[in-house]
Amino acid sequence: MCLEMSQAPDKTSNDVSQIRNSQELRTNLLNISNILNTGLSAETLDICIQLCEAGVHPQALANVIQQIRREVAQIQQSSQNGTNNTNE
């Protein structure tokens, strides 16, 4: 019973240490993302990290993000062209 009591604080401090390391890693990855001007928000970056941890290939994920951005840009451009045409 004494052994269990002595292990409990170690587990708690280990959990806190892991959380702190995880937060530092997240902050560092966000800083790298900003330096590289990826345009990813903290939330989007978190989702990308979770997908990679779940086994999604990073290059495939990057390709999908680029494709989505191209399609959104096309939709926005079409929308603006449609708005400009109706104002004429």
Secondary structure, DSSP 8 states (H G I E B T S, - for coil): -HHHHHHHHHHHHHHHHHHHHHHHHHHHHHHHHHHTT----HHHHHHHHHHHHTT--HHHHHHHHHHHHHHHHHHHHHHHHHHHHHH-
